[in-house]
Amino acid sequence: MRLTAAVVTILVMSISVWAAADPFVGTWKLNKAKSQMGSSNFQSRTFIVSGTANAYHVVQKDVLADGTPRDAERNEMLDGKEHPAQDGDVVVGKLVNAHTKTFTWTKDGKRTRTATDTITADGKTFTHDVMDLVQNEHRVWVFERQ
């Protein structure tokens, strides 16, 4: 019985440490000076990421160009399967490694957008690199850990 309790305790502690060490989890503030904004027109953006490597929950807090706040939430499933996205798109997310995840959006069978999210080795910078095929635009947003 003691051995079982010890194993369970170690397992719970290991999971807690692993989850806490997930490099994507945290609060990220956009650094516009380091970013290639493209046609994006907002004053600020913050991502608050929680969850685990298989399923993240993202709260996005924006301040629009006119000063209006706008919040949005989404779940990022990284299982390589299709999931509904906004505007009728379908998104497939994959965890490439502990510091990289990729997304591909399609609509009516055609690719509309791709993105790669990476975290630097020191865990301080989150880069969201997007190719928007509908607008024919490449954006690279650089976020810093808060």
N, C-alpha and C positions, 0 to 999 in steps of 0.2 A: 504494500500500500504506500509506504514512504517513497519507494522508487517511482511509482506511478505519479505521485504528487510532485516529486522533484522533476521528472521529465516534463510534465505539464507546465510547471513553473518556468523551466528553461525555454520551452517552446513558445510560451506567451511572451516572455521577455525578448526572445529572438525576433519574433514577428513585430513587436513594438519598436525595436531598434531598427529593423529593416524598413518599416513603414516611415519612421521618422527621418530616415536617411534618404528617402526618395528625393532625388534632386529637383523634380518638377513641382513638388508640393511646396506651397508658400505664397507669398504676395509679391507680385511683379509689377513694377511701374515702367511705362514706356519712356525711353529716352529719345525724344524726337530728333535731337541734334546728331545722334549716332545712327538714325534710321533713314531708310529710303521710303518715304511715305506714299509715293504714287499719288493717286487722286483722292486718297483718304483725307477727309476734312473734319477733324476733331481736334480739340485743344489737348485732351489728355486721355489716356487709357490705362487702366489697371486690371490685371488678372489676379484673382484669388483662386488658387488651385488646391483642391483637397482630393483624397481618395488614394488609390493604389495604382501600380503599374498596369493593371488590366482595365481599370475604369476610373477615370478622373472626373471630378465635378468642377466646372469652371464658372466662376461669377465674374462677369465682365462689367466694369464700371467706366463709363465714358463721360466726358464733358464735351458736348458738341461745339461746333464753331461759334454758335450764338450764345454759348454759356449754359445751355439746357443740359441737365444731367440725364443720362440714360443708362439703365442697368439691364443686363441680359444674363441668362444662365443656360448652360448646356452640359450634357454629359459626353465625355469622349470615351468610346469603347474601342479598345485596341486589340480586338480579337480577329482582325482580318476579314470580318463579315460586313455586309451592307447594313447600314442603319439609316433611318430617315433623318434628313437635315432640313434646314429652313428653305423656303421657296420651292418645295417639291424636289429638291436635290436628294441624292443618296450619298452617304459618305462611308468610306472604308478607312479605318485607322489601324495602324500596326506599330507595335513597339519594336524598334530595330535593335536597340540596346538600352542600357540604363540611362543614357544621356541623349537618346534620339528617338523621335516618333515621327511617323509620316501619315499623311492623309491624302486621299484622292476623292474628289466630289464628281458625280456624274448626274446628268439630267437627261431623261429620254434616251439613255444609252450612250450619251456623248460626254466626254470628260470636260468639266467646266473649270476646275481649279485643282491645284496640287499644293501641298505645303509640307515643309520639314521643320520640326521644332527641335532645337538642340540646346543643351545646357553645357556651359563650359566646365572643364575639369574642376575648377575651384568652386563651382556652384553659384557664382555670383551673377552670371549673365545668361539670359534666355533669348534666343534668336528665333523669330517666327519668319521663315522665308517662304513667300507665297508667289506662285505663278497663276494669275487670273487669266484664263484662256478666253473668257467672254469679253473682258475689257482689254485683252492683249496687254497686260500690265504686270510687271514684276515689282513686288514690294518686299522689303526686308525691315522688319520691326525689331528693334533691340530693346529688351526689357532688363531692368536691374532689380535684384532682390531687395526687398524692403525689410 
